[in-house]
Amino acid sequence: MHDRVTLGRVPGQVHRVRGLAAAALVVFSVAACVSSTASPTVKPSRTLATPPSTMPPLATPPLATPPSTMPPTPTPATISWPSVPPAGQEVPVWTGIRWILGPQSNGLPARVNRTDTSTETVVFGWSRGFVVFRTIVYWGEDHRTLTVVPYTSPDGLTWTEGQPLDVAGLYPELKMLGIADGPSGMLAYGLSPKAGPCGPSPYDAMWRSTDGLSWRRVDNENHFTSIGGGSSGFVGLANDSTVWISGDGLAWRKTDLGAAAKDIEIVGVTAFAKGFVVAGAVPLPTDGWCQETKAPSLWWSRDGKAWSQEALSPAPTGERVWIQRMDDDAVLAISGEYGAPQTYRAWTSTDGRTWTLDPDSPVLNSVLLYSVQLTNGRYGLLVSAMDEENGQYPVGQGNLWGFQANLRLVALPQSGDVPPAELVNGDFAALGPTGLLVPNKDGTRFWLGAPTAD
């Protein structure tokens, strides 16, 4: 919606990809310092792509033994998943999550157990399934070699290996941050850790794909730091606070928000069925080190050409407004005072112009601060994330919440082979057309949480 084999997202880099309060905290922290039905056919799995000749052959170890906390429940031979409604039909209201542990023979490679090799596996969901990126870094005597191999699955249970990504000239420390799902495929983006005084760094590279198996390298010549996708197209935010629109992720055009947005710092972008939404704020005088803002506001455009400034009521009290697509038919905006949780407010909109304040302040204040939002384009979930300040997971109502038909939040009970609590974490999970996908710690096996619905 990183062996070391670490599954998750890179703190402070937001798309896919981070979500609600976690992303809100990142955005506010930056402010203080300066994210169709799957084909049922699954191709036979292939072996991991052969690394460059400079990398010694890797012995294939047996599949990693599942953690002791992993339930031994066998996978049923036949699984009846709730059907994904065709585009244009109403998505049933989710009432809970039923978990099942996926098979061990799923087409994903075993963990590489070598002291001179590290692997990282991250998983993302999109409207037609799931995508796994497996990053392999080999340390030679005087060089390092980077390989990134994609795997796709329509259901999260069986996987097909794709062609390695073009990573020529990229740092071995590259992290795959997320994917944006648009009308003609996906855009994936990655970033190497960089030291900087303030603000996010531009992505090091982007790749475009229509099926998740074959990816085309796309130069980030516009220096995007954030990308959103929806059925209207892609929208990108550059590090100079300019906004760009694209229909296919290849050709981009710069857009002008108009005189009302002159000298506004753009801090967030998203796309959905009704167009594009941009969040901006007025920059305050700075000492040259970090940028602070005030008076946050939103702009909306149907086609990325003509923009109108839209009002939130009551007026936001925070330094910025953070926005996120809930699904392809609804958008969420959040604002609050950094360090003052009880000031957080959220608004929802189905057209980008009329915004409704969510009345559940107690729910919002207990959920937003420690949650990541995931979406498959048809439905949205909030999944708990670790409280990075004290290293603990939130407690209380649970750790999964769904957006109902009236866009209100409700806790979702869980049943079946529920994975360990530390894995049911928005920093690690992905939401696709069949449900919520959670990997084990070495990325070789998954739990799939299928929705129960009215």
Backbone hydrogen bonds, N-H to C=O, Kabsch-Sander energy under -0.5 kcal/mol:
donor,donor_aa,acceptor,acceptor_aa,energy
13,Q,10,V,-2.1
14,V,12,G,-0.6
16,R,17,V,-1.3
21,A,368,L,-0.8
22,A,371,S,-1.9
23,A,19,G,-5.0
24,A,20,L,-3.8
25,L,21,A,-3.8
26,V,22,A,-1.9
27,V,23,A,-3.0
28,F,24,A,-3.1
29,S,25,L,-2.6
30,V,26,V,-2.6
31,A,27,V,-2.3
32,A,28,F,-1.9
33,C,29,S,-1.2
34,V,30,V,-2.1
34,V,291,Q,-0.8
43,K,41,T,-0.5
55,M,52,P,-2.3
59,A,57,P,-0.5
70,M,67,P,-2.3
81,W,79,I,-0.9
89,Q,86,P,-2.1
95,T,452,T,-3.7
96,G,452,T,-1.3
97,I,413,P,-2.6
98,R,450,A,-3.2
99,W,97,I,-0.6
99,W,415,S,-3.1
100,I,448,L,-1.5
102,G,100,I,-0.6
102,G,446,F,-3.2
106,N,104,Q,-1.7
113,N,111,R,-0.7
114,R,112,V,-1.0
117,T,114,R,-1.1
118,S,137,V,-2.5
119,T,4,R,-1.1
120,E,135,T,-2.0
122,V,133,F,-1.9
124,F,131,V,-2.8
126,W,129,G,-2.6
129,G,126,W,-1.3
130,F,153,S,-2.7
131,V,124,F,-2.9
132,V,151,Y,-3.0
133,F,122,V,-2.4
134,R,132,V,-0.5
134,R,149,V,-2.7
135,T,120,E,-2.9
135,T,133,F,-0.6
136,I,147,T,-3.2
137,V,118,S,-2.7
138,Y,145,T,-2.3
139,W,116,D,-3.0
140,G,138,Y,-0.7
140,G,143,H,-3.2
145,T,138,Y,-2.3
147,T,136,I,-2.1
149,V,134,R,-2.4
151,Y,132,V,-2.3
152,T,160,T,-2.3
153,S,130,F,-1.9
159,W,106,N,-3.0
160,T,152,T,-2.5
162,G,150,P,-3.1
163,Q,213,L,-2.4
165,L,148,V,-2.7
167,V,165,L,-0.8
170,L,167,V,-2.1
174,L,171,Y,-1.6
175,K,191,L,-2.1
177,L,175,K,-0.7
177,L,189,Y,-2.1
178,G,189,Y,-1.3
180,A,187,L,-2.7
182,G,180,A,-0.6
182,G,185,G,-3.0
185,G,182,G,-1.0
186,M,209,S,-3.4
187,L,180,A,-2.2
188,A,207,W,-3.0
189,Y,178,G,-1.9
190,G,205,A,-2.1
191,L,175,K,-2.3
203,Y,224,F,-2.5
204,D,190,G,-1.9
205,A,190,G,-1.3
206,M,218,V,-1.3
207,W,188,A,-2.4
208,R,216,R,-2.6
209,S,186,M,-1.9
216,R,208,R,-3.0
218,V,206,M,-3.5
221,E,219,D,-1.5
223,H,220,N,-1.5
225,T,237,L,-3.3
226,S,237,L,-1.2
228,G,235,V,-2.9
230,G,233,G,-1.6
233,G,230,G,-1.6
234,F,246,S,-3.4
235,V,228,G,-2.4
236,G,244,W,-2.7
237,L,226,S,-2.8
238,A,236,G,-0.5
238,A,242,T,-2.7
239,N,223,H,-1.9
241,S,238,A,-1.8
243,V,255,T,-0.6
244,W,236,G,-2.4
245,I,253,R,-2.5
246,S,234,F,-2.3
252,W,250,L,-0.5
253,R,245,I,-2.2
255,T,243,V,-2.6
257,L,255,T,-0.5
261,A,258,G,-1.4
262,K,259,A,-1.7
264,I,261,A,-2.1
265,E,281,A,-2.8
266,I,264,I,-0.7
267,V,279,A,-2.8
268,G,279,A,-1.4
270,T,277,V,-1.9
272,F,275,G,-2.5
273,A,328,D,-2.8
275,G,272,F,-1.7
276,F,301,S,-2.9
277,V,270,T,-2.2
278,V,299,W,-2.6
279,A,268,G,-2.8
280,G,297,S,-2.6
281,A,265,E,-1.7
282,V,294,K,-2.8
284,L,292,E,-3.4
294,K,282,V,-1.8
297,S,280,G,-2.6
298,L,310,E,-1.2
299,W,278,V,-2.6
300,W,308,S,-2.4
301,S,276,F,-2.1
308,S,300,W,-2.2
310,E,298,L,-2.6
319,E,336,G,-0.6
322,W,334,I,-2.8
324,Q,332,L,-2.3
326,M,330,A,-1.9
327,D,330,A,-1.5
328,D,377,G,-2.8
330,A,327,D,-1.0
331,V,349,S,-2.8
332,L,324,Q,-3.1
333,A,347,W,-2.6
334,I,322,W,-2.7
335,S,345,R,-2.0
336,G,320,R,-0.5
337,E,340,A,-0.5
338,Y,336,G,-0.5
340,A,337,E,-2.5
343,T,340,A,-2.1
344,Y,341,P,-1.9
345,R,335,S,-2.8
347,W,333,A,-2.6
348,T,356,T,-2.2
349,S,331,V,-1.9
355,W,353,R,-0.6
356,T,348,T,-2.8
358,D,346,A,-3.1
361,S,359,P,-2.0
364,L,360,D,-2.8
365,N,361,S,-2.9
366,S,362,P,-1.3
367,V,363,V,-1.4
368,L,364,L,-2.9
370,Y,367,V,-1.0
371,S,368,L,-1.2
372,V,383,V,-3.0
374,L,381,L,-2.5
376,N,379,Y,-1.8
381,L,374,L,-2.6
382,L,401,W,-2.7
383,V,372,V,-2.7
384,S,399,N,-2.1
385,A,370,Y,-3.0
387,D,392,Q,-3.3
388,E,386,M,-1.1
390,N,387,D,-0.7
391,G,387,D,-2.1
392,Q,387,D,-0.7
397,Q,395,V,-0.5
401,W,382,L,-2.3
402,G,410,V,-2.7
403,F,380,G,-1.3
404,Q,402,G,-0.6
404,Q,408,R,-2.9
407,L,404,Q,-2.3
410,V,402,G,-1.6
412,L,400,L,-2.6
415,S,97,I,-2.2
417,D,99,W,-1.8
418,V,416,G,-2.0
423,L,420,P,-1.8
424,V,420,P,-1.0
425,N,423,L,-2.4
426,G,384,S,-3.4
428,F,425,N,-2.4
429,A,425,N,-2.0
430,A,437,L,-2.1
432,G,430,A,-0.5
432,G,435,G,-2.7
435,G,432,G,-0.9
436,L,449,G,-2.4
437,L,430,A,-3.7
438,V,447,W,-2.6
440,N,445,R,-2.6
443,G,440,N,-1.3
447,W,438,V,-3.1
448,L,100,I,-2.8
449,G,436,L,-3.6
449,G,447,W,-0.5
450,A,98,R,-2.5
450,A,448,L,-0.9
452,T,96,G,-2.2
454,D,93,V,-2.1
